[in-house]
Amino acid sequence: MYSIGDKIVHPMHGAGTIESITTQTVNGNTLEYYILKLPTNNMTIMVPVATCEKIGIRGVIGRERANELISLFSTIDIDLDTNWNKRHRDNVARIKSGDLDEVVRVIKSLTYRDFKNGLSTGERKILHSAKQILLSELVLALEKDYNEIDTYLDSVMTESFK
């Protein structure tokens, strides 16, 4: 069980800090919830304590792992699949996996595709979601400003496309 002030990651929403733990009754069931404040978009979500493991809730990565992820942008392969449906399914599955290496792959591949040909609205949403998930965790792990990390990642990716 996590405590107030702990930094945790929700695989589909990103990293945040537990602001409080509350009890709510929903449909006659009383459950405990973490109130998780996400730094990237000032969103607050309720996460059921009992299903944290099933959802894939985990602690925020450390500084060393965060730096490894940033360096991964220059070496990770780009997915060049031309089938939009397959690419969409693969990208959603990669994000849902909670594996940050896969989230980096989604970001780099879609950013490259945007750089070369532009993105559909659906792929733009997936890219935005993947970036929010990664950036929220990097902000907490590196204790840096969101815009600073976002700008730095953009420059790393742009450099890797040359």
Residue pairs with C-beta under 8 A, 6 or more apart in sequence:
1 49
2 8
2 18
2 34
2 52
2 57
2 59
3 18
3 21
4 18
4 19
4 20
4 21
5 17
5 18
6 17
6 18
6 59
7 15
7 16
7 17
7 18
7 59
7 60
7 140
8 15
8 16
8 17
8 18
8 34
8 36
8 57
8 58
8 59
8 60
9 15
9 16
9 57
9 58
9 59
9 60
9 98
9 136
9 137
10 16
10 36
10 45
10 47
10 55
10 56
10 57
11 55
11 56
11 57
11 95
11 96
11 97
11 98
11 133
12 95
12 96
12 129
12 133
13 36
13 38
13 43
13 45
13 133
13 136
14 38
14 40
14 132
14 133
14 134
14 135
14 136
14 137
15 38
15 39
15 60
15 133
15 136
15 137
15 139
15 140
15 141
16 36
16 37
16 38
16 39
16 45
16 136
16 140
17 36
17 37
17 39
17 140
18 34
18 35
18 36
18 37
19 35
19 36
19 37
19 44
20 34
20 35
21 32
21 33
21 34
21 35
21 49
22 32
22 33
22 35
22 46
23 30
23 31
23 32
23 33
24 30
24 31
24 33
24 46
25 31
31 48
31 49
31 50
32 48
32 49
32 50
33 46
33 47
33 48
33 49
34 46
34 47
34 49
34 52
35 44
35 45
35 46
36 44
36 45
36 46
36 47
37 43
37 44
38 44
38 45
38 136
39 136
39 139
39 140
39 146
40 132
40 135
40 136
40 139
40 146
41 132
47 55
47 57
48 55
56 98
58 98
60 137
60 140
60 141
61 69
61 100
61 137
61 141
62 141
63 141
63 142
65 100
65 141
66 137
66 138
66 141
66 142
67 142
69 100
69 101
69 104
69 134
69 138
70 138
70 152
70 153
70 156
72 101
72 104
73 104
73 107
73 108
73 153
73 156
73 157
73 160
74 156
74 159
74 160
76 101
76 104
76 105
76 108
77 105
78 105
78 108
78 109
78 112
79 87
79 90
79 91
79 105
79 109
80 109
81 87
81 90
84 120
84 123
87 123
88 122
88 123
88 126
91 106
91 109
91 110
91 123
91 126
91 130
92 126
94 102
94 103
94 105
94 106
95 102
95 103
95 106
95 126
95 129
95 130
95 133
100 134
100 137
103 130
103 133
103 134
104 134
106 126
106 127
106 130
107 127
107 130
107 131
107 134
107 153
107 157
108 157
108 160
110 119
110 123
110 126
110 127
110 130
111 127
111 157
112 157
112 161
113 119
113 123
114 123
114 124
114 127
115 158
115 161
119 127
131 150
131 153
134 153
135 146
135 149
135 150
135 153
138 144
138 149
138 153
139 145
139 146
139 149
142 149
